[in-house]
């Protein structure tokens, strides 16, 4: 995400768009209970921050879609320790006393 702090209406808009996968912009303001102008402003702002995708359909109406990130664009650096992936990935519980966790922990870079 970004350093951008969301308002309650913006959070509601993102939640609705993510749940429905696609929402027409002219319906959004009704769903989040605000004016059409405010709904348009929210849609533009969320699209600028790349939190949603805002496109036009064939008729020229704005459609709002979830902004799923392409896996190749994701940054996994925070999960890495040297060339080892965090043992917390894909595990329900991690034994913090295990050799696997200790090796991963010992490979973390020294941040001075």
N, C-alpha and C positions, 0 to 999 in steps of 0.2 A: 504494500500500500504506500501511500505518500504521507508527508507531514501535514497534510491538509486535514483539518478537523471538520467532521460532518455535522450538520444540523440534524435535528430529529426528523424533519421532513425529508432531507436527503437520504438518511438511513432508511426511512420507510420506502422511499422510491427505489433504492437499490434492492431492498428485500423483495418488493413486489416484482420488479423486473427479473430478479434471479429466480423467483418462484414460477413465474409465468413464461420465462424464456424470451418472450416478445410482448411488448406493450406499445400501442400507438400513443404518441406524445399527447394527442388531444384527449386521451382517456386518463392519462397519468394524473392530471390535476384533480380529477374527480376521485380517483382512488386514494390520493394522499390528502384530500380535503383542503385544497388551496385554490387560488385564482388561476385562470389559464395562463396569464402572464408570468406569475410566479412559478408555475409548473414548467413553463418553457425555459425560464432562467435556470431552474434546478437541472433540467435535462441537459442544457448546454454546458453548465458548469461541471456536471458529472462526466460528460463526454470529454471535455477539455482535460480533466484529470485522469482520463482513461479508465474510469471506474465502470463505465457502460459504453456501449457502441450506439451511436445515433446516426441512422441512415435514412434515406428517403425510399419509399416504395415506388412502384410504377406510376401511381397516381400523384406522386409528389408529397404524400403525407409522411411525416417523420415517424419512424419506428425506433424503438429503444430495445436493445438486446443486452444480454449479459456479456460481460467482457472477459470471457475465458482466455486465460493466458496460454500461449503456445509453450509446451514444455521445454522447447529449446531456448526460450527466452528467460526461463527461471534461473535464479542464482542459488546454487547449492553450497556456496562457500561456508556458510555458517554451520552447516552440518558436517563439514569435513575437519579432520584432524590429520594433517599430513596427507597421505593418500587413503586414509581410512574413513568410511562413512560412519556416522554416529550409530551406536548400537541401539539407540532409541527408535530408529526407523524400522517400522514393521514388527515391532515387538509389543506385546501387551504390557509386559513387565520386564524390567531390566534389573538384573542382580548387580548392584553397585559394588559388590565385592568380587565380581567375576574377573578373570584375566582379560577377557575381551574389553570390558569397560575400562579397566586399569590401563591397558595398552592405548586405547583411544584417548583417554585423559592425558596420559604422559606425552602424547604426540601433539597436544594443543600448543600453538605458538605462544611464546612468552611475551606478554603485552606489558611493557614497562612504561 
